Amino acid sequence: MTNPPIQQASDAPPDSARSGPNRPSGIPQGPLGVWIAWVVILGATVFWMARPAILEGGEEITNSAVGEVAVPEGLLVAAPDELMGRVAYSLFSVTGDPSTLSQAEGIRSSGPAGEVAYSILVAAMLGAEAGLETLDDTDFENDPRFELLRPAVASALRSSDGETALSESDAELLRTRLGWFGELACDLGDADAMAIRAADSRRLVLFLGVFAVIFGLAGLTGFVLGIVLLVMSFLGKVRSRVEPTAHHGVYAETFALWMLSFFGLQLALGPLTDLAADVGGGEVEDFPLPASIIAFFASLVVLAWPGLRGVSFATMRQDVGLHGGRGLVEFLHGILAWMVAVPMLFIGAILMVLLTWLVESQTGEAPSPSHPVQQAVADADVWGLLQIYVLASVAAPIVEETMFRGVFYSHLRGLMRTWAVPIAMVLAAVVSSVIFAAIHPQGLVAIPPLAGLAVGFCVAREVRGSLVAPMVAHGLSNALVMTLNVLLIS
């Protein structure tokens, strides 16, 4: 008789056999609490996904007299667009292949400033005349942002032949409003400056190559490990260390409460940091990152809810994996878990490309996934970068793994405890991973790769039982992505 993949471990006693302080008591088993929890979970997920669009629509400032969009202060190009342009230009500088320009097409969809930035990139790769033609071929003629930038950019492109000079006021406008793109426009006629840019481009391509090798080797190793794990599970050599629980409904309630508290804390960060700046006399920019780190850990207060519902702390820790497992060996399994997750990330990336193509074919605009941390990296000093690393590589892995691969996953496995183990594991991994990816701010098209990573973390949870390995895998993944962003943007 063939054993099912990843059999259920029998190390932990079933709920009915638990006794003493570890046995839950007085917990209603009716479905009402679970239904309410799921309404909250799905509602909060949809709200958080829609929040960026709601805020973008609400933050647009218009001139009430003429009905035109006002020009905001400061930089008009976002960090993701700058990164896209830098990568495309660096590849062109190294290879001489102008087709790399196609990788920066997404910049144009970001609005008037993106259209102007793209024309500068065209000029740098194909010549000033091509850049001027791109600048003239636009739908933003009447937009005040475009009209503000257009004369200075046109002057910079025309001066690149050395026959005319770019005025100091135009150069300052370009650098202030377009950042890296503005500096590139100012340097087009300066051979020495362009030589320095070529050297920077070679370093950038080197960084990309190193990370491509790291992720490539990790993906290949993870693919082999995944196949070995699957074969061993069919042979009965690997068992699940997640014990499905009958009181899973309490964990559904806990997760719903966490979503409300976590999102509520995030929404309150803006007013609270303003208040802290007023009271403390510091700059507003000094408070958001520390406040975010505190908010992440503060949201874990909801772990007191199972105790209020009759589940002892010891039982809760065992159920959700909040224990050390087999000690330091869990850190090694965390690295292996990250490798297993990388092929799933690649599969998700392929799905993202297909989803992007589908959206573009229907709307005419290609979505460009981005994360607010990219802009934070671009603006941060060394102390700020350290705080970003703590937030992304320590706070987020600990809190998100506790709630998603711990509390929520335990609910899903308990909910499907009477099902065949392989089916329950797959569905629990997919459902928890999709919701995990959906609440991240990269946008809809980025859900598949993020969910792919999360599925890999779920595998670690099943195989190890402890959350240490998923936390290490999550932290390693975020640290590598953060480092790549720092090298490319900062």
C-alpha positions, 0 to 999 in steps of 0.5 A, a space after each residue: 500500500 502506497 503511503 500518502 505524501 507527507 504523512 501526519 506526524 503522531 508526535 503530538 496527542 489529539 485534542 481529545 487526549 490532552 489533559 491538564 493546563 494544555 487542554 482547551 476548555 469552554 470553547 464554543 464549537 459553533 461556526 458563527 465565530 469562524 464565519 464572522 472571522 472570515 468576513 473580517 479577513 476577506 473584508 480587510 484584505 479587499 480594503 487593504 488592496 484597494 487602499 492605494 487607489 483610494 488614497 491616490 484618488 484622494 490626494 490629487 490636488 486641483 486648481 479650483 479656479 481652472 480645474 487643472 492638476 497642480 504641480 506637487 513640490 519636489 521630485 516628480 519621478 518615483 524610485 521604481 521608475 528611476 530603478 527601471 531607467 537605471 537598469 535599462 541604461 546600464 545594460 545599454 551602456 555595457 552591451 550597446 544594444 538599444 533594444 534594452 530601452 524596451 525594458 523601460 517602457 513602463 516608465 511612460 505609464 507613470 504620468 507626465 514626468 514619466 513621459 519626460 524621463 523616458 524621452 531623456 532615456 531615449 536621447 541617451 541611447 538613440 540620440 538627441 533627435 530621437 529624444 526630442 521626437 519622443 518628447 513631442 509625441 505625447 498626450 500630456 501637452 496641456 498638463 502643467 507638470 509636463 509643461 513645466 518640464 518640457 522646455 528644460 528637457 528640450 533645452 538639455 537635449 539640444 545642448 547635448 551637441 555642445 553648440 548651445 549651453 544649458 542654463 543653470 536654472 534649467 539644470 537645477 529644475 531637471 535635477 530637482 524634479 527628475 532626479 537621476 533622469 535630470 542628472 543624465 539629461 544634464 550630462 549628455 553633452 559632457 564626455 567625462 560625466 558620461 564616462 563616469 556613468 559608463 563605469 557606474 553602469 558596469 558596476 550596476 550590471 555586475 551587481 545584477 549578475 552576482 544576484 542572478 547567480 545567487 538566485 539561479 543557484 539557489 533556485 536550481 538547488 531548491 528545485 532538486 531539494 523539492 523533488 527529493 522532498 516530494 519523493 521522500 514524502 511519497 515513500 513515507 520518510 517525511 511526515 507533517 509536523 503540523 497537528 490539526 486542531 479542533 479549536 481552529 476557530 479560535 485561531 481564525 478569530 485571532 487572525 481576524 483581530 490581528 488584521 484589524 489591529 495591524 491595519 489600524 496601527 498602520 493607518 494611525 502611523 501618519 497622525 501619530 508620527 506628526 504628533 510625536 514630531 510636534 511633542 518631541 520637536 524633531 523632524 517628521 521623517 525621524 519617526 515613521 520607521 521606528 513607529 512602523 517597527 513598534 507597530 509590527 511587534 505591538 500587533 502581536 498583542 492579539 496572541 492573548 486572545 486564545 488564552 481568553 478563549 480557553 486555550 492555554 499558552 502552552 497549547 497555543 505555542 505548540 499549535 502555531 509553531 512558536 517554539 524552537 524546534 530542534 534548536 540551531 539546526 532550524 536556522 539551516 533548514 530556514 536557508 534550505 526552505 528559502 532555496 525551496 521557495 525560490 523555484 516557486 518564486 520563479 513560477 510566480 514571476 512567469 505568472 506575473 508576466 502573463 498577468 501583466 500582458 493580459 492587463 496591458 492587452 485589455 487596458 493599454 497600460 502595463 502595470 508596474 509593481 513597486 513597493 514603498 520601501 524602494 522610495 524609502 531606500 532612495 531617501 534614506 541615510 545610513 541610519 535610515 537604511 539600518 532601520 529599514 533592514 530591521 523592519 524588513 528582515 527582522 520585524 516583518 518575518 517574525 510577525 508575518 510568519 507568526 500570524 500567517 504560517 502560524 495562527 492562520 495556517 493552523 486554523 486552515 489545517 484544523 478546518 480541513 483536519 478531516 480531509 486527506 492530508 495532501 489536499 489539506 496542505 495544498 489548499 491551506 498553503 495556497 489560501 494563506 499565501 494568496 492572502 499574504 501576498 494580497 495585503 502587500 503593496 506591490 499591486 495585483 500583478 505581483 501576487 503570484 511571485 509573493 504567493 510562490 515564496 509564501 508557499 515555500 515558507 508553508 512547506 517549511 512549516 509543515 516539515 519542521 513544525 516550528 516557525 523558526 525555519 519559515 522566519 529565517 527563510 523570510 528574513 533571508 529573502 527580504 534581506 537579499 531583496 533589500 540589499 539589491 535595492 540598496 545597491 541599485 537605488 541608494 
